[in-house]
Every structure is written in structure tokens, then in C-alpha cells.
């Protein structure tokens, strides 16, 4: 068991090339005049900041919590075309989603995304027949230009070999298709890093306490550093409200009479230990519109999701007993009972989808991006989905470029002239990186464990070598944080010095997988907090 005595004795000086201090960043934010201030560090705000900085604009990005600290790290972890959209005839949407999915997983971030085979079980008496689903997955793969193989039907016996926990009673056939998977928090952090590399100034744990106005127009924001209590302000020619579930809260700061523009839908997930290997994911139809997922993810099993309207405080969203029961009950359609024991649950999380305002069932609502302009000229943007995060960033930038009066000026590159598939930092073949990490270990002393090498390669890409170098220079940093997880202490130091980690949750929940594995013990947490203070 990890103990406090095992926390590495790391020096107080950050690694070379580390980030500026929070005080330096606050000073920079308060003294400069920015072209664009993005409020909200979810993937929508991050992607917009990235594209704006690429265009040559002076960009600031702030968030009241951590980057991807809310909805953006509470997704189903999928980059997907959206099989269910074929139900509504949205063929063009599925094709566009596939294009973005392939771009991210093949050219932009192959080190952070991995292909995943999906099995769609067809049970006797289920909502869809085998012929319909077989045709559906064929059409789905066709819209992806068969880049993931040809969608087809599989025998129950073959499917059960790949997924031993698959329930085979009354199983008639299994439809097969391909999509991709990611660790959403890591993808978001790498995109923040890309924005900073392009020139953006970023600060997390910085809460907006008010907006700045000049002649009735929003020209910045007043902020409070939640880690130190320091208050400061940022001046900008244009302010973009990308606060997700809080978008209407900020719109009311601009105009107390602003009408609601969105509604929220809660999606809950459970993470469980696996009782056997899973070589494919399950996508089980629950009714005509809804599918429940069982996804092998981070050596665990991810189950979900729910979809119900949420009207409470976005900051208080949580997984309830009702959510847990629903997820387990729906999973039981296609998964054996032994894999669904509550004793196997290591973590539960819930996020809020931002949907266009209006009536109707949230499960049938379109996942479209909503853009509104307030009376003070602040632009608010919300909605969309992870798969198209680059497309959304470009779309928002195009809208900013077309605003009357050109508040951003005209001395910058149009987003339409930017490289279409600019990679995220660390791009590399993860298999090659893992091989190098295993081969290039320190001459004296133990080599890196295979699971640690694979974990680093698929979460940092070529940046893994920076972490390995820290571990080689200080053997204490090469030790595991917890014996049952692949992470090493060098990742905590790296998160502190290079990835804006300020709190234990920043590290344990979003920069490593310790929380989702159920391994964020009191001792581990205390050790991480001690290292963050150095």
C-alpha cells in the first residue's frame, strides 16, 4: 500500500521549461489587452481559443474550475459518427461526424484515440431486427468510407468469445461496426497545451465575478483566483461565453433580463472492475431511440448513459441511486449478472449536455451548437459534441470573423486559411513510444514496467519521454503512485509543472486515472497534495 513516507523527496524548484507561476499569469492577464477573452475551459472554449490563437489573435482563456473539470471530462469517452442519428435520417450529419472522428484519431491525435469495435446485440423481442441492424451498420461503415471495415452481422458464439460476459439467452445475432475511444480529460488538456503553444494565455481556477463594460459593451471581466484569493481583471475587445451549463448565468451578468437560451440533460456513468477481458464494446438498443453502452476503457468497464432533463445547480450534479439502478438494469439486457455486481463499482460520474431551449424529449434533441449575441456584444456559445470539437472551434471563429463592425479587427489570419489537420502536442505512434520507453530505460536499475510504458504512450504520446527523463533522474519518481495502477510519481510532478494542476482532484481525476480506478485513497491524496506544494 502506498504510504505518505513513500512520497518522492522532490526539490522545490520546478522542472526546466515549466509553466509561468499563477502570479505571473495573473499579472500578464491584467496588463495586456486581448483580442478575445474566452470564459470557460471546457472543450468548446478550449478549441475556440486554440483556433483563435492559431489565427494570430491575442487570446486569454479562463475557467472557474479546472480545464475540462465539468461536462468535458464526464462524457462517454467516444469519438463516433453517431449510429442513432441514422434513425432520424441525418445521413449528412453522420458523414460529417465520421470525417471529424477519422481526422482526430488518424492525423490530429492518434496518440490519444484508439479504435474500438462495437457489438450491437439483437435479441428476440428487441426493438430492432437483425436485418435492419445489419443494414444499419453497413450504411454506417459506408458513410465512414469503410475506414473501419465493413459493418456486418456476427454469430452469437463468436461474439461471446470476444466478450465472455455477453448474455447469450435469446441472442439472435450481433451487428458489428467501428468507432474510436479516448480519455476526454487528456484530450482536452493536450488541446489547452496546443492553444498555449499557439500563443494563448490560460488560467484555471479563476472565477468571473463580474463583467467589464465600456459604453454599454462587454469589454472584459473581473476575476478572482480561487487558489489565492487574489482579484484581478482582463480587458478584451471581444468576450466569448463558453461556460457550458453555466452559459445563462453569465448571460444574466451581461443582461439581468436575458431569457434562458438552453436546457440541460444529465448523463450518468458507472465505472466497474472487469471480471474478464473485453475485446469489443457493447451498444445495446433499449428502445427505438436509446442505446446503452458497455465500454472497455482504461482497463475498466464504463457503463452508461442516462438522459433526463436537469433543472438544478450545474455545480451540484451527481449520480443518484436512481441513476445507478437504471444503468445497471439497462446493462443487464446484454451483460451477465456477475459483471454487474455493485461491489465492482469503483467510480460514478455525471455530466450535463447543453441542448437548445424548447420542449420535447431530451433524448431526441439535436446535439447542435447554440450561438447567441447579448445586448452588450458578448457572444455566448454552447452545445455540440466531443467528436466535432475541432469543427466547432472553426465554426465559432467563422462567426466571430463575420460580426458587424469586425470587433476582432482584420489583422489576423482567417480560420479558413489555417491547416485543416494540425496535430495536438505529443503526436506519435503510441506503440512505437511504448517500445522506446521499454528499451531506453536507465542502464542501472529497473526498467519501466510494460503497463506503465503503455499508459504513458497512450496518454502523453512523445511527451512521455519528458516524464521518463524525470523518472530516470530521480528514481523516487519512477515508483508507482499506487501498486494497482500504472501511473508513476513523475506524472504528478509533470502535471504540476506542465499541465496546470493545482489540486489533488486535478491530478487524480483528470491528469491520471487513479480516481476512476477507485484508488484515490487518503494516503495517495495526501501524497499528491504534498507534491503539489513543492
C-alpha positions in Angstrom: 0.0 0.0 0.0 1.3 3.5 -0.8 2.2 5.4 2.3 3.0 9.0 3.0 6.6 8.1 3.6 6.8 6.9 0.0 6.1 10.3 -1.5 9.2 11.3 -3.5 11.5 13.8 -1.9 11.4 16.2 -4.9 13.2 19.5 -4.8 11.3 22.7 -4.6 12.4 24.0 -8.0 10.1 23.2 -10.8 11.4 21.4 -13.9 13.0 23.5 -16.6 10.6 24.8 -19.2 7.8 24.7 -16.7 4.8 27.0 -16.8 4.8 30.5 -15.5 3.6 30.9 -12.0 0.0 31.8 -11.3 1.1 35.2 -10.1 3.0 35.8 -13.4 0.0 34.7 -15.4 -2.4 37.0 -13.4 0.0 39.9 -14.0 0.1 39.1 -17.7 -3.7 38.8 -18.0 -4.3 42.1 -16.1 -1.8 44.2 -18.0 -2.5 43.2 -21.6 -5.4 44.0 -23.8 -6.6 40.8 -25.5 -8.4 40.4 -28.8 -10.5 37.6 -27.4 -11.3 36.5 -23.8 -12.8 33.1 -23.7 -14.6 32.3 -20.4 -15.0 28.6 -20.0 -12.3 25.9 -20.2 -14.4 23.0 -21.4 -13.6 21.6 -24.8 -15.7 24.1 -26.7 -13.9 27.1 -25.2 -10.5 25.4 -25.4 -11.0 24.5 -29.1 -12.1 28.1 -29.9 -9.1 29.5 -28.0 -6.8 27.1 -29.9 -8.1 28.2 -33.3 -8.2 31.9 -32.4 -4.5 31.7 -31.3 -3.6 29.9 -34.5 -5.1 32.8 -36.4 -2.7 35.2 -34.7 -5.2 36.8 -32.2 -4.2 37.6 -28.7 -6.2 35.1 -26.7 -6.9 34.6 -23.0 -8.8 31.6 -21.6 -10.1 31.3 -18.0 -12.2 28.9 -16.1 -13.7 28.9 -12.6 -12.6 25.3 -12.1 -10.2 23.1 -13.8 -9.8 22.7 -17.5 -12.4 20.1 -18.6 -13.4 20.0 -15.0 -17.1 19.5 -15.6 -19.0 18.1 -18.6 -15.9 17.8 -20.8 -14.4 15.1 -18.6 -17.8 13.4 -18.0 -18.6 12.1 -21.5 -18.9 8.6 -22.7 -15.3 8.9 -24.0 -16.3 8.2 -27.6 -15.3 9.8 -30.9 -18.1 8.5 -33.0 -20.3 9.1 -36.1 -23.5 8.7 -34.1 -25.2 5.5 -35.2 -28.5 6.5 -33.7 -28.6 9.6 -36.0 -29.3 7.3 -38.9 -32.7 6.6 -37.2 -33.7 10.2 -38.0 -32.3 10.2 -41.5 -29.4 12.6 -40.6 -27.1 11.0 -43.1 -25.1 14.2 -43.8 -24.5 14.7 -40.0 -23.2 11.1 -39.6 -20.8 11.6 -42.6 -19.5 14.8 -41.1 -19.1 13.2 -37.7 -17.2 10.3 -39.3 -14.9 12.8 -41.1 -14.0 14.6 -37.9 -13.6 11.3 -36.0 -11.2 10.0 -38.5 -9.2 13.2 -38.6 -8.8 13.3 -34.9 -8.0 9.6 -34.5 -5.7 9.3 -37.6 -4.0 12.7 -38.0 -4.6 15.1 -35.1 -4.3 12.8 -32.0 -3.5 9.2 -32.8 -1.7 9.0 -29.5 -4.9 9.9 -27.6 -7.5 8.0 -29.5 -7.8 4.3 -30.2 -10.1 2.3 -32.5 -12.9 0.3 -30.8 -15.0 -2.5 -32.2 -18.7 -2.3 -31.2 -21.1 -5.3 -31.0 -24.8 -4.4 -31.2 -26.7 -7.5 -29.9 -30.0 -8.4 -31.5 -32.3 -10.2 -29.0 -35.6 -12.0 -29.6 -38.3 -9.4 -29.0 -35.9 -6.5 -29.0 -36.7 -3.1 -30.6 -34.8 -3.8 -33.8 -34.5 -6.8 -36.1 -31.2 -8.4 -37.3 -31.8 -7.4 -40.9 -32.5 -3.8 -40.0 -29.4 -3.5 -37.8 -27.3 -5.3 -40.3 -28.2 -2.8 -43.0 -27.7 0.0 -40.5 -24.2 -0.9 -39.6 -23.3 -1.4 -43.2 -24.6 2.0 -44.1 -22.8 3.4 -41.1 -19.5 2.0 -42.2 -20.1 3.1 -45.8 -20.5 6.7 -44.5 -17.1 6.2 -42.9 -15.8 5.1 -46.4 -15.3 1.7 -44.8 -12.2 3.0 -43.0 -13.0 0.8 -40.0 -14.0 -2.3 -42.0 -17.4 -3.3 -43.3 -20.3 -3.3 -40.9 -21.7 -6.9 -40.7 -23.5 -9.5 -38.7 -21.7 -11.9 -36.4 -22.8 -15.2 -34.8 -23.6 -15.1 -31.0 -20.9 -17.8 -30.4 -18.1 -15.7 -32.0 -19.2 -12.6 -30.2 -19.2 -14.4 -26.8 -15.6 -15.4 -27.4 -14.6 -11.7 -27.6 -17.0 -10.6 -24.8 -17.3 -13.5 -22.3 -19.8 -11.6 -20.2 -22.2 -11.2 -23.1 -25.7 -12.5 -22.3 -26.5 -15.2 -25.0 -30.0 -16.2 -24.0 -32.4 -15.3 -26.8 -29.5 -13.7 -28.7 -30.2 -14.0 -32.4 -27.3 -12.1 -34.0 -24.7 -9.4 -33.3 -24.2 -6.4 -35.6 -20.6 -5.1 -35.8 -19.2 -1.6 -36.5 -16.2 0.5 -35.6 -15.7 3.8 -33.9 -13.0 5.4 -31.7 -12.4 6.0 -28.0 -10.4 8.5 -25.9 -9.7 9.7 -22.4 -11.6 13.0 -22.7 -9.7 14.8 -19.9 -6.3 14.1 -21.5 -7.6 15.1 -25.0 -8.8 18.4 -23.5 -5.5 19.1 -21.7 -3.5 18.4 -24.8 -5.7 20.9 -26.7 -5.1 23.5 -23.9 -1.4 22.9 -24.4 -1.8 23.4 -28.2 -3.6 26.7 -27.6 -0.7 27.8 -25.3 1.8 26.7 -27.9 0.0 28.9 -30.4 0.2 31.9 -28.0 -2.8 31.8 -25.8 -2.6 32.8 -22.1 -4.6 30.4 -19.9 -5.6 30.2 -16.2 -7.8 27.7 -14.5 -9.4 28.1 -11.0 -10.1 31.7 -11.9 -13.8 32.7 -11.3 -15.5 35.5 -13.2 -17.1 37.8 -10.5 -18.3 40.4 -12.9 -18.1 41.8 -16.5 -16.3 44.9 -17.6 -18.4 47.4 -19.7 -17.3 50.3 -22.0 -20.1 52.4 -23.3 -22.6 49.5 -22.8 -20.4 46.9 -24.5 -18.8 44.0 -22.7 -15.0 44.6 -22.8 -13.6 42.2 -20.3 -14.2 40.5 -16.9 -13.3 40.8 -13.3 -11.9 37.6 -11.8 -10.9 36.0 -8.5 -8.1 33.5 -8.3 -9.7 30.7 -6.3 -6.4 29.3 -5.1 -5.0 32.5 -3.6 -8.0 34.9 -3.3 -6.3 37.5 -5.5 -8.6 39.6 -7.6 -7.7 40.9 -11.0 -9.3 41.8 -14.3 -8.9 41.1 -18.0 -9.6 43.6 -20.8 -10.6 42.3 -24.3 -12.1 43.6 -27.5 -14.5 40.6 -27.6 -15.7 38.3 -24.8 -16.9 34.7 -25.6 -19.1 33.0 -23.0 -18.3 29.3 -23.4 -19.3 28.2 -19.9 -21.5 25.2 -20.9 -24.2 24.6 -18.3 -23.5 28.0 -16.8 -23.9 29.9 -20.1 -27.2 31.6 -19.0 -25.7 32.5 -15.6 -23.0 34.6 -17.4 -25.6 36.0 -19.9 -27.5 37.4 -16.9 -24.3 39.2 -15.8 -24.5 40.9 -19.2 -28.2 41.5 -19.1 -30.3 40.6 -16.0 -33.4 40.3 -18.3 -31.8 37.7 -20.6 -34.2 34.9 -21.4 -33.0 31.3 -21.0 -31.3 30.0 -24.1 -30.6 26.4 -23.2 -31.8 23.4 -21.3 -29.7 20.7 -19.6 -29.8 16.9 -19.8 -27.9 14.8 -17.3 -25.9 11.8 -18.4 -24.6 9.5 -15.7 -22.0 6.8 -16.0 -20.6 4.0 -13.8 -17.0 2.6 -13.8 -16.5 -1.0 -12.8 -13.7 -3.5 -12.4 -13.8 -6.1 -15.2 -14.4 -9.8 -14.4 -12.9 -10.9 -17.8 -11.2 -9.5 -20.8 -13.3 -7.4 -23.2 -12.1 -7.3 -26.9 -15.1 -5.3 -28.0 -17.7 -2.8 -26.7 -21.4 -3.4 -26.4 -24.0 -1.0 -27.8 -27.4 -2.4 -26.7 -30.7 -0.9 -28.0 -33.0 -0.1 -25.1 -35.9 1.2 -27.2 -36.3 2.7 -30.6 -34.1 5.7 -29.8 -31.8 4.9 -26.9 -28.7 2.8 -26.7 -26.8 1.8 -23.6 -23.0 1.4 -23.8 -20.7 -1.1 -22.1 -17.2 0.1 -23.0 -13.8 -1.4 -22.1 -11.9 1.7 -21.0 -8.7 2.3 -19.0 -8.6 -1.4 -18.0 -12.1 -0.9 -16.5 -15.6 -1.2 -17.8 -17.6 2.0 -18.4 -21.4 1.7 -18.4 -24.0 4.4 -19.4 -25.6 6.6 -20.0 -28.8 8.2 -18.7 -30.6 11.1 -20.4 -33.1 13.1 -18.4 -33.8 16.8 -18.1 -31.9 18.6 -15.3 -33.0 21.8 -13.7 -30.8 22.0 -10.6 -27.5 23.8 -9.9 -25.0 22.6 -12.5 -22.3 22.6 -9.8 -24.3 20.0 -7.8 -24.9 17.4 -10.5 -24.2 13.9 -9.2 -25.1 10.3 -9.8 -28.1 9.2 -7.7 -29.3 5.8 -6.6 -31.9 6.0 -9.3 -29.2 6.6 -12.0 -27.2 3.7 -10.7 -30.1 1.3 -10.7 -31.2 2.4 -14.2 -27.7 2.0 -15.7 -27.3 -1.5 -14.1 -30.8 -2.5 -15.1 -30.3 -1.5 -18.7 -26.8 -3.1 -18.9 -28.4 -6.3 -17.7 -30.2 -6.6 -21.1 -26.9 -7.8 -22.6 -24.4 -8.4 -19.7 -24.3 -11.3 -17.3 -25.1 -10.6 -13.6 -21.6 -11.4 -12.2 -20.2 -8.4 -14.1 -22.9 -6.1 -12.8 -22.3 -6.6 -9.1 -22.3 -3.2 -7.2 -19.2 -4.4 -5.4 -17.3 -3.9 -8.7 -18.2 -0.2 -9.0 -15.1 2.0 -8.5 -16.4 5.4 -9.5 -19.6 7.1 -10.8 -19.8 10.4 -12.6 -22.4 12.6 -14.3 -22.2 15.4 -16.8 -24.7 17.8 -18.3 -25.4 18.0 -22.0 -26.3 21.5 -23.2 -29.3 21.4 -25.5 -31.2 24.1 -27.4 -34.1 25.5 -25.4 -37.5 24.3 -26.1 -40.0 21.4 -25.5 -39.6 17.7 -26.2 -37.8 14.6 -25.0 -34.1 15.4 -24.3 -33.0 12.0 -25.8 -34.4 13.1 -29.2 -33.0 16.6 -29.1 -30.3 17.6 -31.6 -26.7 18.0 -30.2 -26.3 21.2 -32.0 -24.2 24.3 -31.1 -26.2 27.3 -30.0 -24.7 30.8 -30.6 -26.4 34.0 -29.2 -25.3 37.6 -29.0 -26.2 39.6 -26.0 -27.1 43.3 -25.8 -23.6 44.1 -24.6 -22.0 42.3 -27.6 -20.9 39.3 -25.6 -21.1 36.1 -27.7 -22.4 33.0 -26.0 -21.8 29.6 -27.4 -23.0 26.2 -26.0 -23.7 22.7 -27.0 -22.2 20.4 -29.6 -20.4 17.1 -29.0 -16.9 15.9 -28.4 -16.4 14.2 -31.8 -16.7 17.5 -33.6 -14.7 19.7 -31.2 -12.3 21.0 -33.9 -15.2 21.7 -36.3 -17.0 23.7 -33.5 -13.9 25.7 -32.8 -13.6 26.6 -36.5 -17.4 27.4 -36.7 -17.2 29.8 -33.8 -14.2 31.5 -35.2 -16.0 32.0 -38.5 -19.0 33.6 -36.7 -16.6 35.9 -34.8 -14.9 36.9 -38.1 -18.3 37.8 -39.6 -19.6 40.0 -36.7 -20.7 43.5 -37.8 -18.0 46.1 -37.2 -15.3 43.5 -37.0 -14.6 43.8 -33.3 -11.6 41.5 -33.6 -10.1 43.8 -36.2 -8.9 42.5 -39.5 -5.2 42.0 -38.9 -5.2 38.2 -38.5 -5.4 35.0 -40.5 -8.9 33.8 -41.3 -9.7 30.4 -39.8 -10.4 29.1 -43.3 -6.7 29.5 -44.2 -5.4 27.5 -41.2 -4.1 24.0 -41.6 -7.0 21.6 -41.5 -5.4 18.8 -39.5 -2.9 20.5 -37.2 -1.8 17.8 -34.7 -2.0 18.0 -31.0 1.2 18.0 -28.9 2.9 14.7 -28.4 1.7 13.2 -31.7 3.3 9.9 -32.3 2.6 6.2 -32.8 1.8 5.1 -29.2 3.1 1.5 -29.9 6.5 3.0 -31.0 6.6 5.2 -28.0 5.8 2.4 -25.6 8.6 0.3 -27.2 11.1 3.1 -26.9 10.2 3.6 -23.2 10.8 -0.1 -22.5 14.1 -0.2 -24.5 15.6 3.2 -23.4 15.3 2.8 -19.6 18.2 3.7 -17.3 21.2 1.4 -17.7 21.5 0.7 -13.9 18.3 0.0 -12.1 14.9 -1.5 -13.1 13.3 -0.9 -16.5 9.9 0.7 -16.8 7.0 -1.7 -16.4 5.2 -2.6 -19.6 1.8 -1.3 -18.3 3.4 2.0 -17.3 5.0 2.4 -20.7 1.8 1.7 -22.5 -0.2 4.0 -20.2 2.3 6.9 -20.8 2.4 6.3 -24.5 -1.4 6.4 -24.9 -1.9 9.4 -22.6 1.1 11.7 -23.5 2.4 10.4 -26.8 6.0 11.5 -27.4 5.8 13.8 -24.3 6.2 10.5 -22.4 9.9 10.9 -22.9 9.9 14.0 -20.7 8.2 12.1 -17.9 10.6 9.1 -18.4 13.6 11.5 -18.2 12.3 12.8 -14.8 11.9 9.3 -13.6 15.4 8.3 -14.7 17.0 11.3 -13.0 15.1 10.7 -9.7 14.4 7.0 -9.0 11.7 8.0 -6.5 9.7 9.5 -9.3 9.8 6.2 -11.1 7.8 4.4 -8.4 4.1 3.7 -8.8 1.7 6.1 -7.0 -0.5 3.0 -6.2 0.5 -0.6 -6.7 -2.6 -1.4 -8.6 -2.3 1.4 -11.2 0.2 2.1 -13.9 0.9 5.7 -13.0 4.2 6.8 -11.5 5.0 9.8 -9.3 6.8 11.6 -12.2 3.3 12.2 -13.7 2.3 14.2 -10.6 5.4 16.4 -10.9 4.8 16.8 -14.6 1.1 17.7 -14.0 2.2 20.4 -11.5 4.9 21.9 -13.7 3.5 21.5 -17.2 -0.3 20.8 -17.0 -1.7 23.4 -14.7 -2.6 21.0 -11.9 -3.4 22.9 -8.7 -5.5 20.5 -6.6 -5.4 16.8 -5.8 -8.5 16.3 -7.9 -6.9 18.0 -10.9 -4.2 15.2 -10.7 -6.2 12.2 -9.6 -9.4 12.7 -11.6 -8.2 14.4 -14.8 -4.4 14.0 -15.3 -4.3 10.4 -14.1 -6.8 7.5 -13.8 -6.4 6.9 -10.1 -9.9 8.3 -9.1 -11.8 6.3 -11.8 -10.0 3.2 -10.7 -11.1 3.7 -7.1 -7.5 4.2 -6.0 -7.5 7.8 -4.8 -7.0 6.7 -1.2 -6.5 9.2 1.6 -2.8 8.4 1.6 -2.4 8.8 -2.1 -4.3 12.1 -2.0 -2.1 13.4 0.8 1.0 12.4 -1.1 -0.2 14.2 -4.2 -1.1 17.3 -2.2 2.3 17.3 -0.6 4.0 17.2 -4.1 1.8 20.0 -5.4 3.0 22.3 -2.7 6.7 21.8 -3.5 
